[in-house]
Amino acid sequence: MTKTLYQFNLSTHEKQSFTNLDNYLEQALFESGVKEGILTVYCPHTTGAITINENADPDVKTDLKLGLNQTFPNKAEYVHFEGNSDGHMKSSVVGASETLIISNGKLILGTWQSVYFCEFDGPRERTFYVKIIQG
């Protein structure tokens, strides 16, 4: 039986960052041998997220950080004792997973797209999962 669930670990080094996951996803897809189906990448952390966005211009990630921080600043009046309520809000809005289509053994992504792990409360050691479903 083909392995279809993969667990990966990564270290984040900043309070807020976007780590490209494309190589991890391509590794899992290659190891699975699946040629047609779907791939889901999932983050089990409440201050982390998964997103698909541009991979060509690094300024996009800078602008995403700025926009998220302006939209969800960490306010002194928040009562969550860990002091990371802004990270929880960002995670909820961005989302915990993304699903991609597999065709001819490749992920279907737009020309400029990549998949990112979003860190909103780093630096930390993080885990994410990849599930591949043949079909």
VMD Tcl script that builds the backbone (N, CA, C; Angstrom):
set m [mol new atoms 405]
animate dup $m
set s [atomselect $m all]
$s set {name element resname resid chain x y z} {
  {N N MET 1 A 0.832 -1.183 0.000}
  {CA C MET 1 A 0.000 0.000 0.000}
  {C C MET 1 A 0.877 1.246 0.000}
  {N N THR 2 A 0.496 2.222 -0.772}
  {CA C THR 2 A 1.249 3.462 -0.911}
  {C C THR 2 A 1.041 4.354 0.308}
  {N N LYS 3 A 2.129 4.927 0.797}
  {CA C LYS 3 A 2.032 5.877 1.900}
  {C C LYS 3 A 1.353 7.148 1.400}
  {N N THR 4 A 0.379 7.646 2.167}
  {CA C THR 4 A -0.337 8.842 1.727}
  {C C THR 4 A -0.418 9.928 2.792}
  {N N LEU 5 A 0.131 9.685 3.995}
  {CA C LEU 5 A 0.151 10.708 5.039}
  {C C LEU 5 A 1.598 10.982 5.420}
  {N N TYR 6 A 1.964 12.243 5.384}
  {CA C TYR 6 A 3.327 12.655 5.675}
  {C C TYR 6 A 3.308 13.729 6.753}
  {N N GLN 7 A 4.272 13.650 7.659}
  {CA C GLN 7 A 4.447 14.660 8.694}
  {C C GLN 7 A 5.799 15.316 8.482}
  {N N PHE 8 A 5.805 16.644 8.503}
  {CA C PHE 8 A 7.042 17.395 8.352}
  {C C PHE 8 A 7.199 18.350 9.528}
  {N N ASN 9 A 8.446 18.636 9.870}
  {CA C ASN 9 A 8.757 19.593 10.922}
  {C C ASN 9 A 9.595 20.713 10.330}
  {N N LEU 10 A 9.399 21.904 10.860}
  {CA C LEU 10 A 10.227 23.026 10.442}
  {C C LEU 10 A 10.414 23.975 11.621}
  {N N SER 11 A 11.486 24.748 11.558}
  {CA C SER 11 A 11.769 25.766 12.563}
  {C C SER 11 A 11.499 27.125 11.955}
  {N N THR 12 A 10.776 27.945 12.681}
  {CA C THR 12 A 10.585 29.324 12.240}
  {C C THR 12 A 11.508 30.203 13.068}
  {N N HIS 13 A 11.921 31.318 12.497}
  {CA C HIS 13 A 12.954 32.121 13.135}
  {C C HIS 13 A 12.529 33.553 13.432}
  {N N GLU 14 A 11.289 33.891 13.089}
  {CA C GLU 14 A 10.799 35.243 13.316}
  {C C GLU 14 A 9.433 35.185 13.985}
  {N N LYS 15 A 9.007 36.321 14.525}
  {CA C LYS 15 A 7.668 36.423 15.114}
  {C C LYS 15 A 6.616 36.082 14.066}
  {N N GLN 16 A 6.794 36.616 12.854}
  {CA C GLN 16 A 5.851 36.369 11.760}
  {C C GLN 16 A 6.647 36.099 10.496}
  {N N SER 17 A 6.341 34.971 9.842}
  {CA C SER 17 A 7.091 34.617 8.632}
  {C C SER 17 A 6.250 33.721 7.733}
  {N N PHE 18 A 6.721 33.576 6.505}
  {CA C PHE 18 A 6.085 32.725 5.506}
  {C C PHE 18 A 7.161 31.802 4.943}
  {N N THR 19 A 7.024 30.493 5.200}
  {CA C THR 19 A 8.004 29.505 4.755}
  {C C THR 19 A 7.443 28.744 3.564}
  {N N ASN 20 A 8.179 28.764 2.464}
  {CA C ASN 20 A 7.754 28.063 1.249}
  {C C ASN 20 A 7.787 26.552 1.501}
  {N N LEU 21 A 6.668 25.882 1.196}
  {CA C LEU 21 A 6.542 24.441 1.418}
  {C C LEU 21 A 6.632 23.620 0.138}
  {N N ASP 22 A 6.868 24.244 -1.001}
  {CA C ASP 22 A 6.825 23.536 -2.279}
  {C C ASP 22 A 7.712 22.293 -2.303}
  {N N ASN 23 A 8.927 22.384 -1.790}
  {CA C ASN 23 A 9.832 21.225 -1.824}
  {C C ASN 23 A 9.305 20.079 -0.973}
  {N N TYR 24 A 8.720 20.391 0.181}
  {CA C TYR 24 A 8.137 19.345 1.024}
  {C C TYR 24 A 6.986 18.643 0.288}
  {N N LEU 25 A 6.134 19.438 -0.359}
  {CA C LEU 25 A 4.975 18.870 -1.049}
  {C C LEU 25 A 5.406 18.024 -2.234}
  {N N GLU 26 A 6.397 18.500 -2.978}
  {CA C GLU 26 A 6.899 17.730 -4.113}
  {C C GLU 26 A 7.539 16.421 -3.650}
  {N N GLN 27 A 8.241 16.448 -2.515}
  {CA C GLN 27 A 8.836 15.230 -1.951}
  {C C GLN 27 A 7.749 14.218 -1.598}
  {N N ALA 28 A 6.709 14.667 -0.904}
  {CA C ALA 28 A 5.620 13.765 -0.519}
  {C C ALA 28 A 4.926 13.200 -1.752}
  {N N LEU 29 A 4.671 14.040 -2.737}
  {CA C LEU 29 A 3.998 13.585 -3.950}
  {C C LEU 29 A 4.849 12.560 -4.686}
  {N N PHE 30 A 6.137 12.812 -4.797}
  {CA C PHE 30 A 7.031 11.863 -5.467}
  {C C PHE 30 A 7.042 10.525 -4.729}
  {N N GLU 31 A 7.197 10.574 -3.396}
  {CA C GLU 31 A 7.241 9.337 -2.611}
  {C C GLU 31 A 5.944 8.558 -2.686}
  {N N SER 32 A 4.821 9.260 -2.801}
  {CA C SER 32 A 3.525 8.579 -2.849}
  {C C SER 32 A 3.317 7.844 -4.167}
  {N N GLY 33 A 3.897 8.367 -5.234}
  {CA C GLY 33 A 3.693 7.789 -6.553}
  {C C GLY 33 A 2.338 8.101 -7.161}
  {N N VAL 34 A 1.553 8.909 -6.497}
  {CA C VAL 34 A 0.214 9.250 -6.992}
  {C C VAL 34 A 0.340 10.172 -8.204}
  {N N LYS 35 A -0.409 9.866 -9.254}
  {CA C LYS 35 A -0.375 10.652 -10.488}
  {C C LYS 35 A -1.612 11.525 -10.663}
  {N N GLU 36 A -2.726 11.108 -10.088}
  {CA C GLU 36 A -3.984 11.856 -10.198}
  {C C GLU 36 A -4.655 11.847 -8.829}
  {N N GLY 37 A -5.124 12.999 -8.381}
  {CA C GLY 37 A -5.820 13.058 -7.107}
  {C C GLY 37 A -5.764 14.444 -6.508}
  {N N ILE 38 A -5.763 14.477 -5.179}
  {CA C ILE 38 A -5.660 15.747 -4.467}
  {C C ILE 38 A -4.642 15.622 -3.343}
  {N N LEU 39 A -4.073 16.759 -2.973}
  {CA C LEU 39 A -3.131 16.850 -1.881}
  {C C LEU 39 A -3.636 17.938 -0.942}
  {N N THR 40 A -3.730 17.605 0.329}
  {CA C THR 40 A -4.109 18.593 1.335}
  {C C THR 40 A -2.934 18.797 2.269}
  {N N VAL 41 A -2.613 20.055 2.540}
  {CA C VAL 41 A -1.580 20.387 3.516}
  {C C VAL 41 A -2.281 21.078 4.682}
  {N N TYR 42 A -1.965 20.610 5.908}
  {CA C TYR 42 A -2.707 21.019 7.103}
  {C C TYR 42 A -1.753 21.438 8.224}
  {N N CYS 43 A -2.096 22.521 8.893}
  {CA C CYS 43 A -1.345 23.045 10.032}
  {C C CYS 43 A -2.137 22.809 11.315}
  {N N PRO 44 A -1.588 22.047 12.285}
  {CA C PRO 44 A -2.318 21.777 13.524}
  {C C PRO 44 A -2.046 22.786 14.646}
  {N N HIS 45 A -1.628 23.988 14.292}
  {CA C HIS 45 A -1.278 24.999 15.300}
  {C C HIS 45 A -2.255 26.177 15.238}
  {N N THR 46 A -2.625 26.698 16.397}
  {CA C THR 46 A -3.622 27.780 16.439}
  {C C THR 46 A -3.034 29.161 16.186}
  {N N THR 47 A -1.722 29.253 16.046}
  {CA C THR 47 A -1.106 30.524 15.654}
  {C C THR 47 A -0.248 30.335 14.401}
  {N N GLY 48 A -0.577 29.325 13.626}
  {CA C GLY 48 A 0.054 29.081 12.331}
  {C C GLY 48 A -1.046 28.891 11.307}
  {N N ALA 49 A -0.681 28.893 10.039}
  {CA C ALA 49 A -1.670 28.742 8.979}
  {C C ALA 49 A -0.978 28.260 7.706}
  {N N ILE 50 A -1.792 27.948 6.710}
  {CA C ILE 50 A -1.303 27.548 5.388}
  {C C ILE 50 A -1.981 28.450 4.361}
  {N N THR 51 A -1.200 28.939 3.402}
  {CA C THR 51 A -1.788 29.763 2.345}
  {C C THR 51 A -1.075 29.516 1.018}
  {N N ILE 52 A -1.738 29.908 -0.045}
  {CA C ILE 52 A -1.146 29.905 -1.385}
  {C C ILE 52 A -1.030 31.364 -1.809}
  {N N ASN 53 A 0.177 31.749 -2.249}
  {CA C ASN 53 A 0.355 33.116 -2.700}
  {C C ASN 53 A 1.556 33.199 -3.624}
  {N N GLU 54 A 1.894 34.413 -4.025}
  {CA C GLU 54 A 2.940 34.648 -5.016}
  {C C GLU 54 A 4.314 34.228 -4.509}
  {N N ASN 55 A 5.114 33.654 -5.421}
  {CA C ASN 55 A 6.468 33.230 -5.073}
  {C C ASN 55 A 7.554 34.010 -5.806}
  {N N ALA 56 A 7.182 34.936 -6.675}
  {CA C ALA 56 A 8.173 35.615 -7.509}
  {C C ALA 56 A 8.783 36.845 -6.835}
  {N N ASP 57 A 7.967 37.630 -6.172}
  {CA C ASP 57 A 8.421 38.884 -5.585}
  {C C ASP 57 A 8.368 38.780 -4.065}
  {N N PRO 58 A 9.519 38.797 -3.379}
  {CA C PRO 58 A 9.520 38.673 -1.916}
  {C C PRO 58 A 8.791 39.816 -1.219}
  {N N ASP 59 A 8.588 40.921 -1.919}
  {CA C ASP 59 A 7.864 42.044 -1.322}
  {C C ASP 59 A 6.415 41.690 -1.022}
  {N N VAL 60 A 5.870 40.688 -1.713}
  {CA C VAL 60 A 4.497 40.264 -1.429}
  {C C VAL 60 A 4.408 39.754 0.007}
  {N N LYS 61 A 5.372 38.959 0.448}
  {CA C LYS 61 A 5.360 38.464 1.827}
  {C C LYS 61 A 5.514 39.621 2.817}
  {N N THR 62 A 6.353 40.584 2.488}
  {CA C THR 62 A 6.523 41.765 3.339}
  {C C THR 62 A 5.205 42.518 3.458}
  {N N ASP 63 A 4.523 42.685 2.336}
  {CA C ASP 63 A 3.238 43.400 2.341}
  {C C ASP 63 A 2.160 42.611 3.081}
  {N N LEU 64 A 2.171 41.279 2.951}
  {CA C LEU 64 A 1.226 40.453 3.704}
  {C C LEU 64 A 1.431 40.643 5.206}
  {N N LYS 65 A 2.674 40.619 5.648}
  {CA C LYS 65 A 2.968 40.840 7.067}
  {C C LYS 65 A 2.445 42.195 7.520}
  {N N LEU 66 A 2.747 43.227 6.749}
  {CA C LEU 66 A 2.310 44.583 7.092}
  {C C LEU 66 A 0.791 44.662 7.169}
  {N N GLY 67 A 0.121 44.128 6.158}
  {CA C GLY 67 A -1.340 44.178 6.131}
  {C C GLY 67 A -1.974 43.421 7.276}
  {N N LEU 68 A -1.456 42.230 7.566}
  {CA C LEU 68 A -1.999 41.440 8.679}
  {C C LEU 68 A -1.748 42.130 10.013}
  {N N ASN 69 A -0.567 42.725 10.183}
  {CA C ASN 69 A -0.260 43.414 11.433}
  {C C ASN 69 A -1.102 44.673 11.618}
  {N N GLN 70 A -1.394 45.367 10.531}
  {CA C GLN 70 A -2.250 46.544 10.629}
  {C C GLN 70 A -3.698 46.156 10.888}
  {N N THR 71 A -4.128 45.053 10.305}
  {CA C THR 71 A -5.505 44.593 10.481}
  {C C THR 71 A -5.707 43.962 11.856}
  {N N PHE 72 A -4.701 43.230 12.324}
  {CA C PHE 72 A -4.791 42.520 13.605}
  {C C PHE 72 A -3.598 42.885 14.493}
  {N N PRO 73 A -3.568 44.111 15.007}
  {CA C PRO 73 A -2.475 44.459 15.914}
  {C C PRO 73 A -2.650 43.732 17.250}
  {N N ASN 74 A -1.552 43.560 17.960}
  {CA C ASN 74 A -1.621 42.930 19.274}
  {C C ASN 74 A -1.935 44.015 20.303}
  {N N LYS 75 A -3.166 44.074 20.736}
  {CA C LYS 75 A -3.640 45.139 21.623}
  {C C LYS 75 A -3.474 44.764 23.092}
  {N N ALA 76 A -3.142 45.746 23.896}
  {CA C ALA 76 A -2.952 45.531 25.334}
  {C C ALA 76 A -4.237 45.068 26.010}
  {N N GLU 77 A -5.384 45.448 25.478}
  {CA C GLU 77 A -6.658 45.083 26.110}
  {C C GLU 77 A -7.096 43.639 25.850}
  {N N TYR 78 A -6.409 42.912 24.989}
  {CA C TYR 78 A -6.731 41.501 24.808}
  {C C TYR 78 A -6.471 40.750 26.114}
  {N N VAL 79 A -7.321 39.801 26.449}
  {CA C VAL 79 A -7.223 39.136 27.746}
  {C C VAL 79 A -6.561 37.757 27.702}
  {N N HIS 80 A -6.316 37.214 26.528}
  {CA C HIS 80 A -5.643 35.911 26.429}
  {C C HIS 80 A -4.281 36.016 27.112}
  {N N PHE 81 A -4.036 35.167 28.102}
  {CA C PHE 81 A -2.865 35.315 28.971}
  {C C PHE 81 A -1.529 35.125 28.267}
  {N N GLU 82 A -1.494 34.428 27.126}
  {CA C GLU 82 A -0.219 34.215 26.434}
  {C C GLU 82 A 0.237 35.440 25.644}
  {N N GLY 83 A -0.659 36.409 25.441}
  {CA C GLY 83 A -0.280 37.625 24.746}
  {C C GLY 83 A -0.130 37.474 23.244}
  {N N ASN 84 A -0.748 36.457 22.669}
  {CA C ASN 84 A -0.615 36.221 21.229}
  {C C ASN 84 A -1.972 36.170 20.526}
  {N N SER 85 A -2.932 36.919 21.028}
  {CA C SER 85 A -4.265 36.922 20.417}
  {C C SER 85 A -4.221 37.335 18.953}
  {N N ASP 86 A -3.313 38.237 18.612}
  {CA C ASP 86 A -3.197 38.637 17.213}
  {C C ASP 86 A -2.837 37.442 16.330}
  {N N GLY 87 A -1.979 36.551 16.823}
  {CA C GLY 87 A -1.605 35.350 16.072}
  {C C GLY 87 A -2.785 34.416 15.869}
  {N N HIS 88 A -3.635 34.294 16.881}
  {CA C HIS 88 A -4.829 33.458 16.756}
  {C C HIS 88 A -5.790 34.034 15.714}
  {N N MET 89 A -5.937 35.344 15.696}
  {CA C MET 89 A -6.824 35.984 14.718}
  {C C MET 89 A -6.301 35.798 13.294}
  {N N LYS 90 A -5.017 36.013 13.110}
  {CA C LYS 90 A -4.407 35.852 11.786}
  {C C LYS 90 A -4.566 34.411 11.297}
  {N N SER 91 A -4.332 33.459 12.198}
  {CA C SER 91 A -4.475 32.044 11.841}
  {C C SER 91 A -5.903 31.720 11.426}
  {N N SER 92 A -6.871 32.240 12.168}
  {CA C SER 92 A -8.274 31.967 11.846}
  {C C SER 92 A -8.665 32.529 10.488}
  {N N VAL 93 A -8.164 33.703 10.163}
  {CA C VAL 93 A -8.521 34.338 8.889}
  {C C VAL 93 A -7.828 33.660 7.714}
  {N N VAL 94 A -6.546 33.337 7.858}
  {CA C VAL 94 A -5.794 32.715 6.764}
  {C C VAL 94 A -6.250 31.270 6.563}
  {N N GLY 95 A -6.398 30.512 7.641}
  {CA C GLY 95 A -6.894 29.147 7.551}
  {C C GLY 95 A -5.839 28.097 7.811}
  {N N ALA 96 A -6.298 26.921 8.212}
  {CA C ALA 96 A -5.413 25.842 8.638}
  {C C ALA 96 A -4.970 24.915 7.517}
  {N N SER 97 A -5.586 25.009 6.324}
  {CA C SER 97 A -5.227 24.049 5.274}
  {C C SER 97 A -5.464 24.617 3.884}
  {N N GLU 98 A -4.862 23.946 2.927}
  {CA C GLU 98 A -5.088 24.196 1.498}
  {C C GLU 98 A -5.149 22.845 0.805}
  {N N THR 99 A -5.969 22.757 -0.223}
  {CA C THR 99 A -6.089 21.541 -1.017}
  {C C THR 99 A -5.706 21.860 -2.454}
  {N N LEU 100 A -4.858 21.004 -3.027}
  {CA C LEU 100 A -4.385 21.202 -4.393}
  {C C LEU 100 A -4.727 19.987 -5.242}
  {N N ILE 101 A -4.845 20.212 -6.533}
  {CA C ILE 101 A -5.124 19.152 -7.494}
  {C C ILE 101 A -3.805 18.563 -7.989}
  {N N ILE 102 A -3.771 17.236 -8.082}
  {CA C ILE 102 A -2.631 16.516 -8.663}
  {C C ILE 102 A -3.058 16.041 -10.042}
  {N N SER 103 A -2.278 16.384 -11.051}
  {CA C SER 103 A -2.548 15.932 -12.414}
  {C C SER 103 A -1.228 15.557 -13.071}
  {N N ASN 104 A -1.187 14.367 -13.681}
  {CA C ASN 104 A 0.028 13.872 -14.321}
  {C C ASN 104 A 1.221 13.887 -13.372}
  {N N GLY 105 A 0.980 13.588 -12.099}
  {CA C GLY 105 A 2.053 13.512 -11.120}
  {C C GLY 105 A 2.590 14.839 -10.642}
  {N N LYS 106 A 1.913 15.939 -10.978}
  {CA C LYS 106 A 2.364 17.285 -10.600}
  {C C LYS 106 A 1.222 18.031 -9.915}
  {N N LEU 107 A 1.591 18.942 -9.031}
  {CA C LEU 107 A 0.598 19.818 -8.419}
  {C C LEU 107 A 0.220 20.912 -9.399}
  {N N ILE 108 A -1.063 21.205 -9.483}
  {CA C ILE 108 A -1.511 22.314 -10.322}
  {C C ILE 108 A -1.449 23.584 -9.490}
  {N N LEU 109 A -0.504 24.425 -9.823}
  {CA C LEU 109 A -0.352 25.746 -9.217}
  {C C LEU 109 A -0.182 26.756 -10.344}
  {N N GLY 110 A -0.611 27.977 -10.106}
  {CA C GLY 110 A -0.410 29.038 -11.084}
  {C C GLY 110 A 1.071 29.354 -11.240}
  {N N THR 111 A 1.410 30.033 -12.297}
  {CA C THR 111 A 2.801 30.342 -12.631}
  {C C THR 111 A 3.557 30.950 -11.457}
  {N N TRP 112 A 2.934 31.849 -10.728}
  {CA C TRP 112 A 3.611 32.571 -9.666}
  {C C TRP 112 A 3.264 32.046 -8.274}
  {N N GLN 113 A 2.513 30.957 -8.184}
  {CA C GLN 113 A 2.026 30.487 -6.891}
  {C C GLN 113 A 2.963 29.495 -6.208}
  {N N SER 114 A 2.973 29.588 -4.874}
  {CA C SER 114 A 3.625 28.621 -4.001}
  {C C SER 114 A 2.752 28.445 -2.772}
  {N N VAL 115 A 3.026 27.391 -2.023}
  {CA C VAL 115 A 2.299 27.116 -0.787}
  {C C VAL 115 A 3.211 27.504 0.376}
  {N N TYR 116 A 2.645 28.187 1.356}
  {CA C TYR 116 A 3.425 28.703 2.479}
  {C C TYR 116 A 2.873 28.261 3.825}
  {N N PHE 117 A 3.793 27.976 4.761}
  {CA C PHE 117 A 3.453 27.870 6.169}
  {C C PHE 117 A 3.569 29.275 6.734}
  {N N CYS 118 A 2.508 29.730 7.369}
  {CA C CYS 118 A 2.470 31.071 7.945}
  {C C CYS 118 A 2.703 30.980 9.447}
  {N N GLU 119 A 3.731 31.633 9.913}
  {CA C GLU 119 A 4.032 31.703 11.345}
  {C C GLU 119 A 3.534 33.041 11.877}
  {N N PHE 120 A 2.717 32.994 12.929}
  {CA C PHE 120 A 2.185 34.210 13.520}
  {C C PHE 120 A 2.551 34.361 14.987}
  {N N ASP 121 A 3.411 33.479 15.533}
  {CA C ASP 121 A 3.791 33.563 16.944}
  {C C ASP 121 A 5.142 32.890 17.166}
  {N N GLY 122 A 6.082 33.226 16.323}
  {CA C GLY 122 A 7.384 32.572 16.394}
  {C C GLY 122 A 8.369 33.334 17.253}
  {N N PRO 123 A 9.596 32.836 17.217}
  {CA C PRO 123 A 10.051 31.612 16.554}
  {C C PRO 123 A 9.609 30.363 17.318}
  {N N ARG 124 A 9.373 29.305 16.549}
  {CA C ARG 124 A 8.884 28.051 17.127}
  {C C ARG 124 A 9.317 26.859 16.276}
  {N N GLU 125 A 9.165 25.687 16.869}
  {CA C GLU 125 A 9.267 24.428 16.138}
  {C C GLU 125 A 7.846 24.074 15.724}
  {N N ARG 126 A 7.624 23.830 14.451}
  {CA C ARG 126 A 6.276 23.601 13.929}
  {C C ARG 126 A 6.202 22.277 13.183}
  {N N THR 127 A 4.990 21.760 13.089}
  {CA C THR 127 A 4.695 20.543 12.368}
  {C C THR 127 A 3.583 20.846 11.378}
  {N N PHE 128 A 3.633 20.207 10.214}
  {CA C PHE 128 A 2.491 20.256 9.307}
  {C C PHE 128 A 2.352 18.886 8.648}
  {N N TYR 129 A 1.177 18.630 8.166}
  {CA C TYR 129 A 0.846 17.328 7.580}
  {C C TYR 129 A 0.449 17.480 6.122}
  {N N VAL 130 A 0.768 16.461 5.352}
  {CA C VAL 130 A 0.366 16.374 3.955}
  {C C VAL 130 A -0.389 15.063 3.774}
  {N N LYS 131 A -1.584 15.142 3.248}
  {CA C LYS 131 A -2.397 13.958 2.939}
  {C C LYS 131 A -2.640 13.932 1.448}
  {N N ILE 132 A -2.327 12.804 0.836}
  {CA C ILE 132 A -2.503 12.636 -0.604}
  {C C ILE 132 A -3.571 11.593 -0.836}
  {N N ILE 133 A -4.545 11.944 -1.655}
  {CA C ILE 133 A -5.657 11.035 -1.961}
  {C C ILE 133 A -5.648 10.772 -3.459}
  {N N GLN 134 A -5.495 9.514 -3.814}
  {CA C GLN 134 A -5.485 9.128 -5.226}
  {C C GLN 134 A -6.916 9.105 -5.756}
  {N N GLY 135 A -7.051 9.557 -6.997}
  {CA C GLY 135 A -8.400 9.506 -7.548}
  {C C GLY 135 A -8.515 10.001 -8.941}
}
mol reanalyze $m
mol bondsrecalc $m
mol representation Tube
mol addrep $m
